[in-house]
Amino acid sequence: MSVLRLLMSQSYDPWFNLAVEETIFNHMPPNQCVLFLWRNDNTVVIGRAQNPWRECNTNKMSADGIKLARRSSGGGAVFHDLGNTCFTFMAGKVHYNKAISTQIIVDALNSLGLSILATGRNDLVLQTPDGDKKISGSAYKETRDRGFHHGTILLDADLNKLTNYLNPDPKKLQAKGITSVRARVTNLKNYLPQISHELVCQAIIKHFGQYYGQHVTAELISPDHLPDLPGFSEIFARQSSWEWNFGHAPSFSHHLEERFNWGNIDLHFDVEQGMISRCQIFSDSLTLAPIQVLADLLPKHRYNVDDVNTVLLQTMAQFPEFNHELQQVANWLLPSIR
């Protein structure tokens, strides 16, 4: 017989919630079935194999204080705010069944008076007079002896932000890895005005207990109130690090081109694990020395604003007579690589 465990997060920090999820998954007993309910605030969550610069408008995210979080499962990029309810079902291989956890969510939402169907692309759709609209997406992770199914439910999310942050800048990126497929989405609040995170959680918990024929008491967790989670600190440190969220990106190339009054710049980056591995800069400028030094210094630095700006400052210090031209390069280049 399986043993049930129910956890509900009181934190809206995506790095905390994903670290809790990963820690519990790593250490749960094989006979346990876990339901974890949580929410993130103002976050883009990407799949394990995705490139954030390809998937997201990282420049706008940085300006607006939107967090990036990489999960350990596959799938596409999603925007989370407090209008989303997130769920995770975990179980040992004997009890792990994606069809069961999907049906629990479908039954829970339909019990509220909605008409929800599971589709073939790991999504849930709401049947409306205007056709089916996506209200939930899922992703999965399986190891030798256990698996989990997690996903989001759109209750009252800011769909304008979804559009803003999941549309990348029009950069000339050539990247490997998974690219998200956008679908028609809607909020359940448009069809059930009284819906709330609390109402949805109650329905999911009820059908979770009904399926297994057991009653389970919720454990409320937060950074100030953590259950015994072996290795949590290490996993949280990884989950919140630049190396995991950005540096774990697939290899890609970035091509930028700009014309200044003193010459043309044609710049090519190769980026591996978030680090600039190769840089070539072509120019018709009459003075090529600072451009060449910049190209020589950039490799082995992180593909982010701070590291590239450090290299630009080093180049300016070496060529103070060209600071005006190099500052123009900085004003153009830095916003392009966020």
The 8 nearest C-alpha neighbors of each residue, nearest first, counted from 0:
[[1, 2, 30, 31, 211, 94, 3, 32],
 [0, 2, 30, 31, 32, 3, 94, 211],
 [3, 1, 31, 32, 30, 0, 4, 33],
 [2, 4, 32, 31, 33, 1, 215, 5],
 [3, 5, 33, 32, 34, 215, 6, 2],
 [4, 6, 34, 217, 33, 35, 218, 215],
 [5, 7, 218, 35, 217, 219, 34, 36],
 [8, 6, 36, 219, 35, 37, 218, 220],
 [9, 7, 220, 37, 10, 219, 221, 36],
 [8, 10, 221, 220, 7, 219, 11, 37],
 [11, 9, 221, 8, 12, 222, 16, 38],
 [10, 12, 39, 40, 38, 13, 9, 16],
 [11, 13, 15, 10, 14, 39, 16, 40],
 [14, 12, 16, 39, 15, 17, 11, 68],
 [13, 15, 17, 239, 238, 16, 12, 18],
 [16, 14, 18, 12, 13, 17, 19, 235],
 [15, 17, 13, 19, 18, 14, 20, 12],
 [16, 18, 20, 14, 19, 15, 13, 21],
 [17, 19, 235, 21, 15, 20, 16, 234],
 [20, 18, 16, 22, 17, 21, 23, 15],
 [19, 21, 17, 18, 23, 22, 24, 16],
 [22, 20, 24, 18, 19, 23, 17, 25],
 [23, 21, 25, 19, 24, 20, 231, 18],
 [22, 24, 26, 20, 25, 21, 27, 19],
 [23, 25, 21, 22, 26, 27, 20, 89],
 [24, 26, 22, 23, 27, 21, 20, 145],
 [25, 27, 23, 24, 22, 28, 229, 228],
 [26, 28, 23, 24, 25, 29, 31, 90],
 [27, 29, 31, 30, 26, 91, 90, 32],
 [30, 28, 91, 31, 27, 90, 145, 92],
 [31, 29, 1, 28, 91, 2, 32, 90],
 [30, 32, 2, 1, 28, 29, 90, 3],
 [33, 31, 90, 3, 89, 2, 4, 1],
 [34, 32, 4, 89, 88, 5, 3, 90],
 [33, 35, 88, 5, 87, 4, 6, 36],
 [34, 36, 6, 87, 86, 7, 5, 33],
 [37, 35, 86, 7, 85, 6, 8, 87],
 [38, 36, 8, 85, 7, 86, 84, 35],
 [39, 37, 11, 85, 84, 81, 83, 40],
 [40, 38, 11, 13, 80, 12, 79, 81],
 [39, 41, 80, 11, 81, 42, 79, 12],
 [42, 40, 80, 65, 79, 66, 39, 43],
 [43, 41, 66, 79, 65, 67, 40, 78],
 [42, 44, 78, 67, 77, 79, 66, 68],
 [45, 43, 68, 77, 76, 69, 67, 42],
 [46, 44, 76, 69, 75, 49, 70, 68],
 [45, 47, 73, 74, 75, 49, 70, 48],
 [46, 48, 71, 73, 72, 70, 49, 69],
 [49, 47, 46, 176, 177, 73, 249, 248],
 [50, 48, 177, 46, 176, 47, 248, 51],
 [49, 51, 248, 53, 52, 249, 54, 176],
 [52, 50, 54, 53, 55, 49, 245, 248],
 [53, 51, 50, 55, 54, 57, 167, 56],
 [52, 54, 50, 51, 55, 167, 172, 174],
 [55, 53, 51, 167, 52, 165, 50, 178],
 [56, 54, 167, 165, 57, 51, 164, 166],
 [55, 57, 167, 164, 168, 58, 59, 166],
 [58, 56, 60, 55, 337, 59, 61, 52],
 [57, 59, 337, 61, 60, 56, 62, 334],
 [58, 60, 62, 61, 57, 56, 63, 164],
 [61, 59, 65, 57, 63, 58, 62, 64],
 [60, 62, 64, 58, 59, 63, 57, 65],
 [61, 63, 59, 60, 64, 58, 65, 57],
 [64, 62, 60, 61, 65, 59, 58, 66],
 [65, 63, 61, 62, 60, 66, 41, 59],
 [64, 66, 60, 41, 42, 63, 61, 67],
 [67, 65, 42, 43, 64, 68, 41, 60],
 [66, 68, 43, 42, 44, 244, 65, 69],
 [69, 67, 44, 244, 43, 45, 70, 14],
 [70, 68, 45, 244, 44, 46, 47, 71],
 [69, 71, 72, 46, 47, 45, 68, 44],
 [70, 72, 47, 69, 73, 46, 140, 21],
 [73, 71, 140, 47, 139, 70, 46, 138],
 [72, 74, 46, 47, 138, 48, 139, 71],
 [75, 73, 46, 138, 72, 76, 177, 179],
 [74, 76, 179, 46, 45, 77, 178, 73],
 [75, 77, 45, 44, 179, 46, 54, 43],
 [78, 76, 44, 43, 79, 45, 75, 165],
 [77, 79, 43, 161, 42, 44, 80, 76],
 [80, 78, 42, 41, 39, 40, 83, 43],
 [79, 81, 40, 41, 82, 39, 83, 156],
 [80, 82, 83, 40, 38, 39, 156, 79],
 [81, 83, 156, 155, 154, 80, 153, 84],
 [84, 82, 153, 81, 152, 154, 80, 156],
 [83, 85, 152, 38, 151, 196, 37, 86],
 [84, 86, 151, 37, 38, 150, 36, 83],
 [87, 85, 36, 149, 150, 35, 151, 37],
 [86, 88, 149, 35, 148, 34, 89, 36],
 [87, 89, 34, 148, 147, 33, 149, 100],
 [90, 88, 147, 33, 32, 146, 87, 148],
 [89, 91, 32, 95, 94, 31, 145, 146],
 [90, 92, 145, 29, 93, 94, 95, 144],
 [91, 93, 145, 95, 144, 94, 90, 146],
 [94, 92, 91, 95, 90, 30, 29, 145],
 [93, 95, 92, 91, 90, 96, 32, 1],
 [96, 94, 90, 92, 91, 93, 146, 97],
 [95, 97, 98, 99, 94, 100, 92, 90],
 [98, 96, 100, 99, 101, 148, 95, 147],
 [97, 99, 101, 96, 100, 102, 103, 95],
 [100, 98, 102, 97, 101, 96, 103, 95],
 [99, 101, 103, 97, 102, 98, 104, 88],
 [102, 100, 98, 104, 99, 103, 97, 105],
 [101, 103, 105, 99, 104, 100, 106, 98],
 [102, 104, 100, 106, 101, 105, 206, 107],
 [103, 105, 107, 101, 102, 106, 203, 108],
 [106, 104, 102, 108, 107, 103, 115, 109],
 [107, 105, 109, 103, 104, 108, 102, 110],
 [108, 106, 202, 104, 203, 110, 105, 109],
 [109, 107, 105, 110, 111, 106, 113, 104],
 [108, 110, 113, 106, 111, 112, 107, 114],
 [109, 111, 107, 108, 112, 106, 113, 202],
 [112, 110, 109, 108, 113, 107, 202, 199],
 [111, 113, 109, 110, 114, 108, 191, 115],
 [114, 112, 109, 111, 108, 115, 110, 125],
 [113, 115, 109, 126, 125, 116, 112, 108],
 [116, 114, 125, 124, 105, 113, 109, 126],
 [115, 117, 124, 123, 118, 125, 105, 114],
 [118, 116, 123, 122, 124, 119, 115, 121],
 [119, 117, 122, 120, 123, 121, 116, 124],
 [118, 120, 121, 117, 122, 123, 116, 124],
 [121, 119, 122, 118, 117, 136, 123, 137],
 [122, 120, 137, 119, 136, 118, 123, 117],
 [123, 121, 136, 120, 118, 135, 117, 137],
 [124, 122, 117, 135, 116, 134, 133, 118],
 [125, 123, 133, 132, 116, 134, 115, 131],
 [124, 126, 115, 132, 131, 114, 127, 133],
 [125, 127, 131, 114, 130, 115, 124, 132],
 [126, 128, 130, 129, 131, 125, 132, 114],
 [129, 127, 130, 126, 131, 125, 132, 190],
 [130, 128, 127, 131, 126, 132, 125, 183],
 [129, 131, 127, 128, 126, 132, 125, 124],
 [130, 132, 126, 125, 124, 127, 133, 129],
 [133, 131, 124, 184, 125, 183, 185, 134],
 [132, 134, 124, 184, 135, 123, 183, 125],
 [135, 133, 153, 124, 152, 123, 185, 184],
 [136, 134, 152, 123, 151, 122, 133, 153],
 [137, 135, 122, 150, 151, 121, 123, 138],
 [138, 136, 150, 121, 149, 122, 135, 151],
 [137, 139, 149, 74, 148, 73, 72, 150],
 [140, 138, 148, 72, 147, 149, 73, 141],
 [139, 141, 72, 147, 146, 148, 142, 138],
 [142, 140, 146, 145, 147, 139, 143, 144],
 [141, 143, 145, 144, 146, 140, 92, 147],
 [142, 144, 145, 141, 92, 146, 91, 140],
 [143, 145, 92, 142, 91, 146, 29, 141],
 [146, 144, 91, 92, 142, 90, 141, 143],
 [147, 145, 141, 140, 90, 89, 142, 95],
 [146, 148, 89, 140, 88, 139, 141, 149],
 [149, 147, 139, 88, 87, 138, 97, 89],
 [150, 148, 87, 86, 137, 138, 88, 139],
 [149, 151, 137, 136, 86, 85, 138, 87],
 [150, 152, 85, 135, 84, 136, 83, 86],
 [151, 153, 135, 84, 83, 134, 154, 85],
 [154, 152, 83, 186, 134, 156, 155, 135],
 [153, 155, 187, 186, 82, 188, 83, 156],
 [156, 154, 82, 186, 188, 153, 157, 83],
 [157, 155, 82, 158, 83, 153, 154, 80],
 [156, 158, 159, 160, 155, 161, 82, 80],
 [157, 159, 161, 160, 156, 162, 185, 186],
 [160, 158, 162, 161, 157, 163, 164, 156],
 [161, 159, 163, 162, 158, 157, 164, 78],
 [160, 162, 158, 159, 78, 163, 164, 165],
 [161, 163, 159, 160, 165, 164, 166, 158],
 [164, 162, 160, 161, 165, 166, 159, 56],
 [163, 165, 56, 166, 55, 161, 162, 160],
 [166, 164, 55, 162, 163, 161, 167, 54],
 [165, 167, 164, 55, 56, 163, 162, 168],
 [168, 166, 56, 55, 54, 165, 53, 169],
 [167, 169, 56, 170, 166, 55, 58, 57],
 [170, 168, 167, 171, 172, 166, 56, 53],
 [171, 169, 172, 168, 253, 254, 255, 167],
 [170, 172, 254, 253, 173, 169, 255, 252],
 [173, 171, 253, 170, 252, 174, 254, 251],
 [174, 172, 252, 251, 171, 253, 175, 53],
 [173, 175, 251, 172, 250, 252, 176, 249],
 [174, 176, 249, 251, 250, 177, 173, 50],
 [177, 175, 49, 48, 249, 174, 178, 50],
 [176, 178, 49, 48, 179, 75, 175, 74],
 [179, 177, 176, 180, 75, 54, 49, 53],
 [180, 178, 75, 76, 181, 177, 54, 74],
 [179, 181, 182, 178, 75, 76, 177, 74],
 [182, 180, 179, 183, 184, 75, 165, 76],
 [183, 181, 184, 180, 133, 132, 179, 185],
 [184, 182, 132, 133, 185, 181, 131, 134],
 [183, 185, 133, 132, 134, 182, 186, 153],
 [186, 184, 134, 132, 133, 187, 183, 153],
 [185, 187, 154, 153, 155, 188, 189, 134],
 [186, 188, 154, 189, 190, 191, 153, 185],
 [189, 187, 192, 191, 190, 186, 154, 155],
 [190, 188, 187, 186, 191, 192, 185, 155],
 [189, 191, 188, 187, 192, 186, 113, 127],
 [190, 192, 188, 193, 194, 189, 187, 113],
 [193, 191, 188, 194, 189, 190, 187, 195],
 [194, 192, 191, 195, 188, 198, 190, 187],
 [193, 195, 192, 191, 188, 198, 154, 196],
 [196, 194, 198, 197, 199, 193, 154, 188],
 [195, 197, 199, 198, 84, 200, 194, 154],
 [196, 198, 200, 195, 199, 201, 194, 202],
 [199, 197, 195, 201, 200, 196, 194, 202],
 [198, 200, 202, 196, 201, 197, 203, 195],
 [199, 201, 203, 197, 202, 198, 204, 196],
 [202, 200, 204, 198, 199, 203, 205, 197],
 [201, 203, 107, 205, 199, 200, 204, 206],
 [204, 202, 200, 107, 206, 205, 201, 207],
 [205, 203, 207, 201, 202, 206, 200, 208],
 [204, 206, 202, 208, 203, 207, 201, 209],
 [207, 205, 209, 203, 208, 204, 103, 210],
 [206, 208, 204, 210, 205, 209, 203, 103],
 [209, 207, 213, 205, 206, 211, 214, 210],
 [210, 208, 206, 212, 211, 207, 205, 213],
 [209, 211, 207, 208, 212, 206, 103, 213],
 [212, 210, 208, 213, 209, 207, 1, 3],
 [213, 211, 209, 210, 208, 214, 207, 206],
 [214, 212, 208, 211, 215, 209, 3, 210],
 [213, 215, 208, 216, 212, 209, 3, 211],
 [214, 216, 213, 217, 3, 5, 4, 208],
 [217, 215, 218, 5, 214, 4, 6, 3],
 [216, 218, 5, 6, 219, 215, 7, 4],
 [217, 219, 6, 7, 5, 220, 216, 4],
 [220, 218, 7, 8, 6, 217, 9, 221],
 [219, 221, 8, 224, 225, 9, 7, 218],
 [222, 220, 224, 223, 9, 10, 8, 225],
 [221, 223, 224, 225, 220, 10, 15, 9],
 [224, 222, 221, 225, 220, 10, 9, 226],
 [225, 223, 221, 220, 222, 226, 219, 9],
 [224, 226, 220, 221, 222, 223, 227, 228],
 [225, 227, 228, 224, 220, 218, 219, 221],
 [226, 228, 229, 225, 231, 230, 23, 224],
 [227, 229, 231, 226, 230, 22, 23, 225],
 [230, 228, 231, 227, 22, 26, 232, 23],
 [229, 231, 233, 232, 228, 234, 22, 235],
 [230, 232, 234, 233, 228, 229, 22, 235],
 [233, 231, 235, 234, 230, 236, 229, 18],
 [234, 232, 236, 235, 231, 230, 237, 238],
 [233, 235, 237, 231, 236, 232, 18, 238],
 [234, 236, 238, 18, 232, 237, 233, 231],
 [237, 235, 233, 234, 239, 238, 232, 240],
 [238, 236, 234, 240, 235, 239, 243, 233],
 [237, 239, 235, 14, 236, 240, 234, 243],
 [240, 238, 236, 14, 237, 235, 241, 244],
 [241, 239, 237, 242, 243, 238, 236, 244],
 [240, 242, 244, 245, 243, 246, 239, 237],
 [241, 243, 246, 240, 245, 244, 247, 273],
 [244, 242, 247, 241, 240, 246, 245, 237],
 [243, 245, 69, 241, 68, 242, 246, 247],
 [246, 244, 241, 247, 242, 243, 248, 273],
 [245, 247, 273, 242, 272, 248, 243, 244],
 [246, 248, 243, 272, 245, 242, 244, 249],
 [249, 247, 50, 246, 272, 245, 49, 273],
 [250, 248, 50, 175, 176, 272, 251, 247],
 [251, 249, 271, 270, 272, 174, 175, 248],
 [252, 250, 174, 270, 173, 269, 249, 175],
 [251, 253, 269, 173, 268, 172, 270, 174],
 [254, 252, 172, 268, 171, 267, 269, 255],
 [253, 255, 267, 171, 266, 268, 252, 172],
 [256, 254, 266, 265, 267, 253, 257, 171],
 [255, 257, 265, 264, 266, 254, 258, 263],
 [258, 256, 264, 263, 259, 265, 255, 331],
 [257, 259, 263, 262, 264, 260, 256, 261],
 [260, 258, 262, 261, 263, 257, 264, 327],
 [259, 261, 262, 258, 263, 324, 284, 327],
 [260, 262, 259, 284, 263, 324, 285, 258],
 [263, 261, 284, 259, 283, 260, 258, 282],
 [262, 264, 258, 282, 283, 259, 257, 284],
 [265, 263, 282, 257, 256, 281, 258, 266],
 [266, 264, 256, 281, 280, 255, 282, 263],
 [265, 267, 280, 255, 254, 279, 256, 264],
 [266, 268, 254, 279, 278, 253, 280, 255],
 [269, 267, 278, 253, 252, 277, 270, 254],
 [268, 270, 252, 277, 276, 275, 251, 278],
 [269, 271, 275, 274, 251, 276, 250, 273],
 [272, 270, 250, 274, 273, 276, 275, 249],
 [273, 271, 246, 247, 274, 248, 250, 249],
 [272, 274, 246, 271, 302, 270, 301, 245],
 [275, 273, 301, 271, 270, 302, 272, 300],
 [276, 274, 270, 298, 299, 300, 277, 302],
 [277, 275, 298, 270, 269, 299, 274, 271],
 [276, 278, 269, 298, 275, 268, 279, 270],
 [279, 277, 268, 294, 267, 298, 269, 280],
 [278, 280, 267, 294, 266, 281, 268, 277],
 [281, 279, 266, 265, 294, 267, 282, 278],
 [280, 282, 265, 264, 266, 279, 283, 263],
 [283, 281, 264, 263, 284, 265, 280, 262],
 [282, 284, 262, 263, 285, 281, 264, 287],
 [285, 283, 262, 286, 282, 287, 261, 263],
 [284, 286, 287, 283, 262, 261, 282, 288],
 [287, 285, 284, 288, 289, 290, 283, 321],
 [286, 288, 290, 289, 291, 284, 285, 282],
 [287, 289, 291, 290, 286, 292, 293, 318],
 [290, 288, 292, 291, 287, 293, 318, 314],
 [291, 289, 293, 287, 288, 292, 294, 280],
 [290, 292, 294, 288, 293, 289, 287, 295],
 [293, 291, 295, 289, 294, 290, 296, 288],
 [292, 294, 290, 296, 291, 295, 289, 314],
 [293, 295, 291, 292, 278, 296, 297, 279],
 [294, 296, 292, 293, 297, 291, 298, 278],
 [297, 295, 293, 294, 298, 292, 310, 299],
 [296, 298, 294, 300, 295, 293, 310, 299],
 [299, 297, 275, 276, 277, 300, 296, 278],
 [300, 298, 275, 276, 274, 297, 301, 296],
 [299, 301, 298, 275, 274, 297, 306, 302],
 [302, 300, 274, 303, 306, 273, 275, 299],
 [301, 303, 274, 273, 275, 300, 307, 306],
 [304, 302, 301, 305, 306, 337, 307, 336],
 [303, 305, 307, 306, 333, 308, 337, 336],
 [306, 304, 308, 307, 303, 309, 301, 302],
 [305, 307, 309, 308, 304, 303, 301, 300],
 [306, 308, 310, 304, 309, 305, 303, 311],
 [307, 309, 311, 305, 310, 306, 304, 312],
 [310, 308, 306, 312, 307, 311, 305, 313],
 [311, 309, 313, 307, 308, 312, 314, 297],
 [310, 312, 308, 314, 313, 309, 315, 307],
 [311, 313, 315, 309, 314, 310, 308, 316],
 [314, 312, 310, 316, 311, 315, 309, 317],
 [313, 315, 317, 311, 312, 316, 318, 293],
 [316, 314, 312, 318, 319, 317, 322, 313],
 [317, 315, 313, 314, 319, 318, 312, 322],
 [316, 318, 314, 315, 319, 313, 289, 312],
 [319, 317, 315, 320, 316, 321, 314, 289],
 [320, 318, 322, 315, 321, 316, 317, 314],
 [319, 321, 318, 322, 323, 315, 317, 324],
 [322, 320, 319, 324, 323, 318, 325, 315],
 [323, 321, 325, 319, 315, 324, 320, 326],
 [324, 322, 326, 321, 325, 327, 320, 319],
 [323, 325, 327, 326, 321, 322, 328, 261],
 [326, 324, 328, 322, 327, 323, 329, 321],
 [327, 325, 329, 323, 328, 324, 322, 330],
 [328, 326, 330, 324, 325, 329, 331, 323],
 [327, 329, 325, 331, 326, 330, 332, 324],
 [328, 330, 326, 332, 331, 327, 333, 325],
 [331, 329, 327, 328, 332, 326, 333, 334],
 [332, 330, 328, 329, 333, 327, 334, 335],
 [331, 333, 329, 335, 334, 328, 330, 336],
 [332, 334, 335, 329, 304, 336, 331, 330],
 [335, 333, 336, 332, 337, 331, 58, 330],
 [334, 336, 332, 333, 337, 331, 58, 170],
 [337, 335, 334, 333, 303, 304, 332, 302],
 [336, 58, 57, 334, 335, 303, 304, 333]]
